[in-house]
Amino acid sequence: MFLFNIKTKLFLVLVIVSIIPIIIVSLISYRSYTRLVNEQTSLVASTTIQNSVKNIEEILMNIDRISITLLQQSSNATNYTTVRDELRKLQNTDDQYEVFITRNKLKLIFENILLGYSYINGIYLFTPDGKNISYGNGTDLEVDYDPLEADWYKQTLSKKGELYIGEVNKKDYIINAKPSIGFSRALYDPNNNEFVGVFMLDLSTTMFSDLNRNPAPSLSNIYLANEKDNILYDKTNTLVGQRLEPDLTSLIHNMQGKQLQFNDGQLLTVIQNVPEQNWNVIATISIDKIYEQYGISQKLILYISISCAVIFLLVSFVLSTLITKPIIHLAKVMRKNKGQHFVTMEADRKRVDEIGILYHEYDKMMRDIDTHIRESYQSRILSMDSQMKALEAQINSHFLYNTLESINSIAEIEEVESIVIMTKALGDMFRYSIKTESELVPIQDELQHITNYMAIQQIRYGDKINCHLHIDESLKNQKILKLILQPLVENAIYHGLENKQSSGSITIKGYRSEDTLCFEVIDDGTGMTIQQIAEIHALLAEPPSFTAIGKRDKQSIGIKNVHARINLYYGKEYGLNIESEHNEGTLIKITVPYN
């Protein structure tokens, strides 16, 4: 019931009207902000990775420029000879002193290169016959190293002058080697396209350290992978040389265009292709960390929404209480009046709105109803009292007629002391009938009245009629309406047992069934036909009517009067119920309320 009262309904309406817009606005704001953060993060990540690609392209261009221009650089400022010339000299001699002289001539060139690029570990020149000149930054070639059968050397020659980039690994032919990447190129004389040697740069992976310059916010990792999906560089420097994870490899192979962005809800992955070498720069950004950094605004939106919702809930509750309080009070008063208490209420004369009018009109209506009921109730009491007296008069007259007839019969037949017994019993019965203290009498008084009546009848009928009482002893002090059992016993004698050839009996039972007192008057007389039972039921269903006091009806006046009196006094749910079978007997059940 609480969910359907007017206060709850009004509260729910106010809540819906106020909270739903807040929820909608909050969701739209939250989603818009989240989308903006994602777009900005994507843009920053894309810009960062593009800058990284530019840095890589710049590094590759520097390496390419060094390797291309190397042959044309002069080995001596005074005596103009180029690196190409020195390589040819070195190729045509086995003199170690000549090798030493050539190395010193080229020292300045290579030292300038080493000093210009901090990530170069070593510079190496190899002649076609395997001789070498090395300049290292703390590194050098192993003694008697022959590159001619090495895989990187063969791969370099197969490139025909193009730059060959090896894998990141620790080279076993370099002293003090660390994980590095080798760049090599076959050198050809530009005049006659004659192969003059191989130039190799051993570069530290720190050459890609600029990838971490100005990283995107919440950058989880950044990778540089070659065309074989092997990692050349990663932010943590722990995955170098390993293959990319299968999901990243799948994204790269299915990528269309130069850039791809993929968001799986946890990581934002941005892949940018390095065109010249078919490398790929991969950046992964944690979405959760992004929200941790920018989440203060999202939390602010959430806090504002919750605060507004709480305020509107309180306002809705207060408004619904103030508006419905007088209506609820009126409903409580009306509910009390449902029990016929007829509670009036003072109208608030200061209120001139619909509530005030409702209070005033309801108060006026209840006063009018109360006046009407009082008048009707008084008239009803007077009418009931008259009907009760008339019914008792009918019963007494009916009984007096039959009793006097019995006395007359006895007096004619025998002049004995039985007349004394009969007159005494008759006197007791008359005294009981005219009692005026109360309409209610103890059950034991009603039973004594039946005993007096049967004493008279047994003088007339002798042993032909017997009466048996079976009443619960605990009920004998309970009070019932007087003169409701004896008329039924009388009816059983004159309509059931009198015409029976053999002897008969009347049994009276009394017991309690929950909140009801039940009495059964049972005789084994001639009983009634189905038609007679239907007529009596129809008679009992008719409302009480009076034409003249003491006037007899051919129908069962005793049964009708008892039923009418019980109805008038206790209510229509109480009264008589009759069951009978022809030549078997009759049972009349009386029901009245307990206490």
NULUMSE-241882 format. One line per 2 residues: number of its first residue (from 1); their letters; for each residue x, y, z of C-alpha. Coordinates in steps of 0.001 Angstrom, whole numbers, plus 500000, padded with zeros to 6 digits. Layout:
<atoms>
NUM> a> X:Y:Z | ...
</atoms>
This chain:
<atoms>
1> mf> 500000:500000:500000 | 502875:502370:500747
3> lf> 504001:502209:497113 | 500610:503401:495873
5> ni> 499745:506284:498192 | 499587:509786:496813
7> kt> 502704:510949:498659 | 504805:508194:497088
9> kl> 503355:508824:493645 | 504015:512574:493860
11> fl> 507521:511931:495183 | 508252:509527:492318
13> vl> 506919:512014:489760 | 509116:514803:491164
15> vi> 512111:512479:491270 | 511572:511348:487693
17> vs> 511101:514915:486453 | 514265:516119:488210
19> ii> 516620:513126:488301 | 516196:511833:484751
21> pi> 517369:515132:483149 | 520368:515145:485516
23> ii> 521213:511578:484554 | 520860:512338:480847
25> vs> 522964:515505:481035 | 525583:513735:483159
27> li> 525820:510808:480755 | 526098:513106:477746
29> sy> 528755:515219:479496 | 530673:512158:480646
31> rs> 530623:510556:477221 | 531533:513809:475481
33> yt> 534452:514377:477821 | 535589:510769:477484
35> rl> 535378:511003:473706 | 537317:514297:473776
37> vn> 540044:512760:475950 | 540277:509774:473614
39> eq> 540458:512014:470547 | 543113:514238:472095
41> ts> 545107:511226:473260 | 544855:509704:469804
43> lv> 545956:512972:468224 | 548909:513386:470608
45> as> 549910:509742:470132 | 549689:510114:466362
47> tt> 551778:513293:466433 | 554345:511714:468755
49> iq> 554769:508637:466610 | 555021:510756:463454
51> ns> 557812:512738:465101 | 559493:509475:466023
53> vk> 559309:508322:462419 | 560874:511608:461293
55> ni> 563725:511106:463780 | 564311:507588:462452
57> ee> 564247:508816:458860 | 566716:511543:459759
59> il> 569076:509002:461374 | 568827:506729:458361
61> mn> 569487:509666:456043 | 572621:510582:458039
63> id> 573895:507017:457875 | 573076:506844:454174
65> ri> 574869:510143:453546 | 577951:509018:455474
67> si> 578196:505761:453556 | 577626:507399:450153
69> tl> 580053:510302:450550 | 582744:508265:452256
71> lq> 584556:507338:449037 | 584872:510970:447957
73> qs> 586301:512287:451214 | 589966:513351:451186
75> sn> 592412:511488:453384 | 595013:514331:453451
77> at> 594513:518048:453376 | 597790:518734:451518
79> ny> 598094:515715:449276 | 594616:515155:447874
81> tt> 593761:511461:448003 | 590323:509979:448630
83> vr> 589191:507011:450650 | 588632:505218:447344
85> de> 592299:505713:446451 | 593461:504446:449807
87> lr> 591301:501342:449528 | 592817:500503:446157
89> kl> 596330:500871:447569 | 595402:498655:450475
91> qn> 593988:496058:448137 | 597202:495805:446100
93> td> 599591:495319:449043 | 600192:492876:451846
95> dq> 602620:495169:453622 | 601407:495778:457190
97> ye> 603272:499044:457269 | 601291:500232:454309
99> vf> 598141:499221:456117 | 599301:501214:459120
101> it> 599990:504290:456967 | 596566:504033:455291
103> rn> 594858:503718:458625 | 596536:506871:459895
105> kl> 595570:508761:456745 | 591891:507843:457228
107> kl> 591932:508389:460959 | 590850:512017:460791
109> if> 587842:511239:458614 | 586579:508478:460847
111> en> 587294:510325:464070 | 585162:513199:462819
113> il> 582381:510722:462130 | 582742:509119:465560
115> lg> 582727:512492:467275 | 579721:513679:465288
117> ys> 577485:510745:466247 | 577640:509452:469794
119> yi> 575712:506266:469010 | 578426:504924:466622
121> ng> 580351:502103:468300 | 582729:501483:465415
123> iy> 583536:502152:461741 | 584936:499358:459584
125> lf> 586304:499233:456026 | 586849:495926:454247
127> tp> 588715:495452:450975 | 587482:492911:448436
129> dg> 590193:490500:449540 | 589246:490740:453267
131> kn> 591735:493269:454614 | 590177:495737:457076
133> is> 590667:499078:458719 | 588713:499651:461945
135> yg> 588082:502657:464100 | 586159:501910:467309
137> ng> 584828:503757:470298 | 586278:501254:472746
139> td> 585739:498388:470321 | 587756:496709:467577
141> le> 587656:493749:465228 | 588952:490379:466259
143> vd> 592450:489683:464929 | 592491:487827:461589
145> yd> 588713:488291:461184 | 587711:487294:457638
147> pl> 584302:488754:456651 | 584089:487132:453223
149> ea> 582013:484168:454452 | 579944:486119:456941
151> dw> 576217:486296:456283 | 576016:490066:456753
153> yk> 578828:490519:454207 | 577047:488418:451625
155> qt> 573784:490215:452275 | 575574:493549:451808
157> ls> 577056:492493:448471 | 573653:491285:447311
159> kk> 572282:494787:447859 | 574539:496098:445012
161> ge> 575389:499344:446719 | 572183:499770:448678
163> ly> 572271:500121:452451 | 571945:496822:454305
165> ig> 570642:496874:457872 | 571284:493852:460051
167> ev> 569563:492532:463132 | 570113:493765:466653
169> nk> 572535:491335:468280 | 575879:491021:469962
171> kd> 578476:490506:467235 | 581036:487862:468089
173> yi> 583667:489285:465703 | 583889:492611:467607
175> in> 585885:492986:470782 | 583908:494420:473735
177> ak> 580763:494082:471663 | 577368:494998:473027
179> ps> 573950:494461:471435 | 573996:496728:468405
181> ig> 572741:497037:464871 | 574994:497001:461825
183> fs> 574615:499226:458766 | 576749:498250:455782
185> ra> 577077:499181:452134 | 579125:497831:449221
187> ly> 581374:500613:447818 | 581773:501056:444069
189> dp> 584021:503417:442112 | 581612:505939:440580
191> nn> 583869:506281:437532 | 583957:502659:436427
193> ne> 581539:501016:438879 | 584364:498845:440191
195> fv> 583796:497182:443584 | 586363:498655:445963
197> gv> 585213:497342:449380 | 582543:497300:452113
199> fm> 581823:500017:454629 | 580119:499045:457921
201> ld> 578870:501084:460848 | 578263:499342:464174
203> ls> 575597:501451:465910 | 574315:501304:469460
205> tt> 570544:500993:469956 | 570753:504359:471703
207> mf> 570508:505792:468211 | 566726:505402:468634
209> sd> 566584:507016:472066 | 564960:510079:470518
211> ln> 561800:507951:470224 | 561243:508695:473908
213> rn> 561547:512430:473445 | 558257:514148:474421
215> pa> 556310:510875:474613 | 552527:510811:474573
217> ps> 550872:510845:478009 | 550552:507450:479629
219> ls> 552749:505872:476939 | 553066:502233:477993
221> ni> 555725:501306:475438 | 557088:502221:472061
223> yl> 558664:499730:469655 | 560668:499910:466487
225> an> 560342:496731:464441 | 561979:495834:461156
227> ek> 560387:494216:458137 | 560781:490780:459804
229> dn> 558769:491961:462871 | 561885:491762:465040
231> il> 562181:494470:467691 | 565050:496881:467080
233> yd> 564215:499121:469977 | 561718:499326:472843
235> kt> 561228:501843:475624 | 562189:499413:478381
237> nt> 565197:498089:476414 | 564281:494548:477497
239> lv> 562634:493229:474326 | 565330:494151:471766
241> gq> 565956:491275:469367 | 562678:489528:470157
243> rl> 559708:489189:467841 | 556597:491278:468223
245> ep> 553584:489733:469926 | 551224:487905:467525
247> dl> 548380:490415:467941 | 550690:493315:466982
249> ts> 552073:491309:464065 | 548526:490626:462875
251> li> 547661:494324:463030 | 550763:495260:461033
253> hn> 550123:492701:458294 | 546485:493785:457978
255> mq> 547305:497483:458070 | 546174:499571:455137
257> gk> 547883:502889:454680 | 550784:504376:456572
259> ql> 549143:504546:459994 | 546758:502421:462051
261> qf> 545045:503085:465378 | 543392:500312:467385
263> nd> 541612:500616:470740 | 540635:497434:472604
265> gq> 539349:499273:475684 | 542547:498801:477662
267> ll> 545301:499878:475258 | 545377:502383:472420
269> tv> 547800:501041:469804 | 549199:503365:467131
271> iq> 551310:501921:464281 | 553247:504169:461848
273> nv> 555168:502798:458879 | 558726:503945:458077
275> pe> 558479:503891:454274 | 562119:503622:453126
277> qn> 563002:500524:455176 | 559515:499062:455689
279> wn> 559997:499425:459427 | 557144:500125:461827
281> vi> 557001:502267:464924 | 554422:500900:467393
283> at> 553228:502886:470410 | 550880:501460:473055
285> is> 549075:503800:475462 | 547227:502660:478589
287> id> 543616:503869:478583 | 543370:503377:482358
289> ki> 546372:505615:482960 | 544879:508248:480707
291> ye> 541732:508229:482808 | 543836:508395:485956
293> qy> 545450:511605:484713 | 542326:513165:483285
295> gi> 539894:511412:485612 | 539612:514372:487992
297> sq> 537285:516074:485533 | 535222:512928:485145
299> kl> 534998:512582:488913 | 533997:516236:489155
301> il> 531153:515610:486695 | 530105:512590:488726
303> yi> 530255:514454:492061 | 528240:517383:490704
305> si> 525618:515006:489296 | 525313:513084:492565
307> sc> 525110:516322:494577 | 522357:517676:492319
309> av> 520516:514358:492500 | 520655:514321:496319
311> if> 519455:517933:496502 | 516560:517212:494160
313> ll> 515672:514082:496136 | 515484:516103:499346
315> vs> 513488:518880:497674 | 511134:516297:496138
317> fv> 510623:514640:499516 | 509907:517941:501279
319> ls> 507512:519124:498563 | 505654:515815:498401
321> tl> 505312:515824:502212 | 504038:519410:502384
323> it> 501572:518961:499532 | 500157:515602:500595
325> kp> 500173:516039:504386 | 496611:517488:504600
327> ii> 495341:514883:502115 | 496891:512031:504113
329> hl> 495374:513447:507309 | 491959:513556:505656
331> ak> 492405:509964:504445 | 493198:508811:508010
333> vm> 490055:510507:509325 | 487981:508895:506581
335> rk> 489504:505504:507415 | 488425:505936:511038
337> nk> 484901:506777:509874 | 484912:503499:507949
339> gq> 484450:501848:511354 | 481410:504116:511954
341> hf> 483176:506267:514548 | 482053:509378:512652
343> vt> 485054:511538:513472 | 484684:515118:512296
345> me> 487563:517465:511616 | 488011:521178:511940
347> ad> 488682:522859:508604 | 491597:525244:508382
349> rk> 489794:528490:507694 | 493007:530129:506499
351> rv> 493157:527781:503546 | 491076:528936:500589
353> de> 492477:526481:498046 | 491008:523157:496966
355> ig> 492337:521411:500096 | 490533:523908:502336
357> il> 487283:523431:500399 | 487682:519647:500645
359> yh> 488158:519847:504443 | 485136:522118:504903
361> ey> 482793:520078:502715 | 483872:516780:504276
363> dk> 483315:518136:507790 | 479848:519382:506810
365> mm> 478990:516043:505187 | 480063:514032:508253
367> rd> 477997:516222:510579 | 474937:515818:508331
369> id> 475434:512042:508158 | 475845:511835:511925
371> th> 472599:513741:512470 | 470750:511590:509959
373> ir> 472045:508341:511472 | 471109:509372:514981
375> es> 467573:510164:513917 | 467244:506970:511864
377> yq> 468769:504860:514643 | 466331:506161:517227
379> sr> 463411:505432:514904 | 464785:501967:514248
381> il> 465112:501210:517964 | 461524:502193:518571
383> sm> 460381:500074:515650 | 462413:497055:516784
385> ds> 461075:497359:520317 | 457510:497381:519042
387> qm> 458169:494409:516786 | 459792:492433:519595
389> ka> 456847:493031:521903 | 454410:492090:519180
391> le> 456336:488888:518423 | 456453:487905:522096
393> aq> 452730:488591:522348 | 452119:486318:519371
395> in> 454213:483543:520926 | 452521:483894:524341
397> sh> 449047:483920:522816 | 449815:480910:520677
399> fl> 451185:478971:523630 | 448321:480040:525933
401> yn> 445759:478778:523484 | 447372:475346:523196
403> tl> 448013:475046:526927 | 444471:475946:527902
405> es> 443235:473396:525389 | 445402:470792:527068
407> in> 444102:471739:530547 | 440550:471482:529310
409> si> 441138:468039:527883 | 442726:466776:531112
411> ae> 439983:468265:533219 | 437325:466413:531223
413> ie> 439108:463076:531290 | 440421:462853:534859
415> ev> 440131:464822:537998 | 443592:464203:539495
417> es> 446555:465977:541054 | 448163:466216:537601
419> iv> 446158:469372:537154 | 448076:470870:540111
421> im> 451393:469993:538482 | 450250:471436:535197
423> tk> 449020:474678:536659 | 452237:475141:538647
425> al> 454369:474608:535561 | 452085:476906:533627
427> gd> 452480:479609:536254 | 456272:479369:536105
429> mf> 456155:479676:532371 | 453971:482758:532475
431> ry> 456253:484393:535014 | 459283:483632:532791
433> si> 457533:485033:529726 | 456640:488357:531275
435> kt> 460143:489088:532637 | 461084:492660:531659
437> es> 464550:493103:533210 | 466300:492182:529963
439> el> 465718:490485:526667 | 468737:488262:527413
441> vp> 468534:485360:529869 | 470984:482635:530927
443> iq> 470746:479426:528943 | 469890:477486:532080
445> de> 466755:479671:532560 | 465702:478952:528988
447> lq> 466244:475224:529636 | 464138:475420:532839
449> hi> 461384:477020:530786 | 461517:474019:528420
451> tn> 461430:471629:531407 | 458250:473307:532717
453> ym> 456714:473108:529304 | 457554:469414:528915
455> ai> 456137:468718:532378 | 452803:469978:531122
457> qq> 453068:468051:527855 | 454013:464775:529547
459> ir> 450869:464980:531691 | 448928:465123:528459
461> yg> 450927:462642:526357 | 452464:460441:529041
463> dk> 455415:458361:527893 | 454604:458961:524250
465> in> 456955:461975:524149 | 460373:462170:525797
467> ch> 462770:465156:525889 | 466561:464879:526240
469> lh> 468882:467812:526980 | 472550:467714:525964
471> id> 473980:471131:526766 | 477637:471895:527463
473> es> 477852:472755:531163 | 480277:475613:530464
475> lk> 477616:477364:528392 | 474723:477379:530842
477> nq> 475602:480791:532240 | 475903:482329:528771
479> ki> 473029:484634:527919 | 470800:484325:524875
481> lk> 467571:485900:523674 | 464713:484433:525703
483> li> 461895:482313:524272 | 463822:481002:521262
485> lq> 463977:477302:522240 | 460529:476536:523744
487> pl> 458570:477562:520596 | 460657:475132:518579
489> ve> 460003:472301:521068 | 456310:473106:520891
491> na> 456478:473085:517098 | 458205:469677:517156
493> iy> 455395:468216:519326 | 452381:469536:517444
495> hg> 453737:469193:513902 | 456070:466223:514263
497> le> 455241:463909:517171 | 451529:464365:517819
499> nk> 450505:462560:514632 | 453059:459791:515079
501> qs> 451551:456389:515955 | 454433:455301:518166
503> sg> 456300:457129:520883 | 458777:459842:519961
505> si> 461539:461931:521434 | 462920:465413:521273
507> ti> 466671:466008:521704 | 468096:469465:522432
509> kg> 471841:469963:521952 | 473896:473040:522760
511> yr> 477544:473677:521918 | 480027:476384:520884
513> se> 481566:476603:517407 | 484311:479277:517430
515> dt> 482448:482593:517990 | 478971:481086:517559
517> lc> 476555:479353:519928 | 474664:476531:518236
519> fe> 471466:474809:519412 | 469866:471857:517689
521> vi> 466243:470802:518289 | 465873:467273:516862
523> dd> 462696:465185:516742 | 461993:461776:515235
525> gt> 458457:462660:514193 | 456695:462620:510833
527> gm> 459076:465120:509251 | 458249:467252:506219
529> ti> 458042:466833:502502 | 460389:468662:500129
531> qq> 457589:471081:499254 | 456896:471862:502906
533> ia> 460589:472523:503553 | 460739:474860:500548
535> ei> 457679:476759:501843 | 459223:477191:505293
537> ha> 462549:478371:503828 | 460649:480908:501738
539> ll> 458741:481989:504853 | 461965:482475:506817
541> ae> 463452:484503:503968 | 460591:487049:504114
543> pp> 461148:490207:506181 | 459123:490499:509425
545> sf> 455592:491822:508875 | 452799:492553:511287
547> ta> 449114:492864:510496 | 447498:492473:513893
549> ig> 448892:491447:517216 | 448002:487885:518053
551> kr> 446685:487064:514638 | 447504:483466:513672
553> dk> 448784:482303:510335 | 448265:478829:509023
555> qs> 452041:478606:508519 | 454549:477929:511312
557> ig> 454184:481082:513384 | 456555:479814:516118
559> ik> 459436:479134:513728 | 458886:482366:511791
561> nv> 458696:484499:514933 | 461811:482983:516517
563> ha> 463756:483473:513302 | 462525:487077:512985
565> ri> 463445:487925:516586 | 466987:486506:516175
567> nl> 467434:488440:512926 | 466266:491683:514494
569> yy> 468360:491326:517612 | 471594:489696:516413
571> gk> 471631:490408:512696 | 470665:488649:509515
573> ey> 473671:486302:509597 | 472086:484501:512590
575> gl> 468785:482594:512832 | 467290:479200:512016
577> ni> 468260:476505:509588 | 465875:473578:508998
579> es> 466614:470073:507725 | 463912:467388:507477
581> eh> 463052:464088:505836 | 459507:462806:505445
583> ne> 458650:460145:508063 | 462185:460422:509471
585> gt> 462187:463572:511582 | 463283:467195:511648
587> li> 466383:469110:512791 | 466200:472825:513499
589> ki> 469554:474540:514115 | 469753:477893:515887
591> tv> 472856:480082:515634 | 473515:483148:517808
593> py> 476772:484953:518600 | 478870:483811:521554
595> n> 478874:486477:524305
</atoms>
